[in-house]
């Protein structure tokens, strides 16, 4: 036991002096994890008895990976305030240096930091060829390894690829941005780097093809490559589709990628992505805009120019859903009839409901309305037979449809039930009660129904004279058919989409 020592818990309540020079000159621009490593190591220098005895335990205490801790030590060594030593077994030992001494006595030697990357430096310089890298450039590149955590072999592959594209005079600042992009995208293995380069080659060659189409004969910039990547990966355009859109750039004197980006953005909003879709749209755009103006005019907008949103909706209705222009105009008139709001979004709601019912052609709608008109006339005849002169309602239609579709009741049977309901106060519910009884009894003919009615009359001891006051019998098999005009049919549009 030492003659003099602190207690085991002394370090917990002691202080670790940190020089203001470190805070001002080094800490502010250093990565956060590297600052943690420096401060924790500094504290252990002041209390070596309680210090970690290996990089494994040191990293575990900070909840960091060992590689991050080692890179942090190398980083501080390059800053000149620490020395990293390795013994023959490659075990690390760290020596903290006095910052004042290093700064004011100029004892910082970058060559000491460069030595740790001797093999890497040789390979890197071989890639740059006759361009000699400066110590400052080496230090910038080390940041990609130590701060961005890109493996050295990935850094070499990245540098080699971009030099092959741009030459060895390429800016380190440019490569620095590329390295940050690779780190953010997780390109941190040789396999991922190879996959990226393969895909980048495709982007590179295709971007050159676009630039040539625009009359620009040079290598693409990083911003132009990023644009092309967005068009293909995010918006889903193929090279052929992009070249088709390039034809629109002839409207300006000096076509460029930014102008093409605006064109593709508008096409993307219209839901157009294939070469054929774009070709058809661009060739018929004037015609489409005239039709959209027709739609807006029917909604009451006389001087409104079509917008990309209008175009997107109209193309959805006509190109994607296959609807006739006449159907769109019918929906406009329906929107105007509702009078709550007359805008193109309401037309979209109406057409969406019609599409669900399979109405995409004008004839589909007219056939439906014709059948609906016949249905309403039939219900009106039933109400008249029962002595009810009111208008037909939606609930009447629903009930009548149940009798016809679900119960398969013949129309003449429904008319007979109506005749038997003339004395009822609530006539349609009474008709429904009669038909329900007949449905449950399996009665399907007028003869069977009349026989059941006679039995019912006898059971209730109803005087026969009451039956003689009923309305005159009619031929139930005959029902007058009408031909209707478009105007008469369109009067039935109300809530067609909700039926």
HELIX and SHEET records of a PDB file:
HELIX    1   1 UNK A   10  UNK A   13  1                                   4    
HELIX    2   2 UNK A   20  UNK A   21  1                                   2    
HELIX    3   3 UNK A   22  UNK A   26  3                                   5    
HELIX    4   4 UNK A   27  UNK A   29  5                                   3    
HELIX    5   5 UNK A   32  UNK A   46  1                                  15    
HELIX    6   6 UNK A   48  UNK A   50  5                                   3    
HELIX    7   7 UNK A   55  UNK A   62  1                                   8    
HELIX    8   8 UNK A   66  UNK A   78  1                                  13    
HELIX    9   9 UNK A   99  UNK A  104  1                                   6    
HELIX   10  10 UNK A  110  UNK A  115  1                                   6    
HELIX   11  11 UNK A  118  UNK A  128  1                                  11    
HELIX   12  12 UNK A  135  UNK A  146  1                                  12    
HELIX   13  13 UNK A  152  UNK A  166  1                                  15    
HELIX   14  14 UNK A  172  UNK A  184  1                                  13    
HELIX   15  15 UNK A  190  UNK A  213  1                                  24    
HELIX   16  16 UNK A  222  UNK A  229  1                                   8    
HELIX   17  17 UNK A  230  UNK A  234  3                                   5    
HELIX   18  18 UNK A  239  UNK A  246  1                                   8    
HELIX   19  19 UNK A  247  UNK A  251  5                                   5    
HELIX   20  20 UNK A  257  UNK A  269  1                                  13    
HELIX   21  21 UNK A  275  UNK A  298  1                                  24    
HELIX   22  22 UNK A  308  UNK A  315  1                                   8    
HELIX   23  23 UNK A  316  UNK A  320  3                                   5    
HELIX   24  24 UNK A  325  UNK A  338  1                                  14    
HELIX   25  25 UNK A  344  UNK A  356  1                                  13    
HELIX   26  26 UNK A  362  UNK A  385  1                                  24    
HELIX   27  27 UNK A  394  UNK A  401  1                                   8    
HELIX   28  28 UNK A  402  UNK A  406  3                                   5    
HELIX   29  29 UNK A  411  UNK A  419  1                                   9    
HELIX   30  30 UNK A  427  UNK A  441  1                                  15    
HELIX   31  31 UNK A  446  UNK A  459  1                                  14    
HELIX   32  32 UNK A  464  UNK A  468  1                                   5    
HELIX   33  33 UNK A  486  UNK A  490  1                                   5    
HELIX   34  34 UNK A  496  UNK A  498  5                                   3    
SHEET    1   A 2 UNK A  82  UNK A  86  0                                        
SHEET    2   A 2 UNK A  92  UNK A  96 -1                                        
END                                                                             
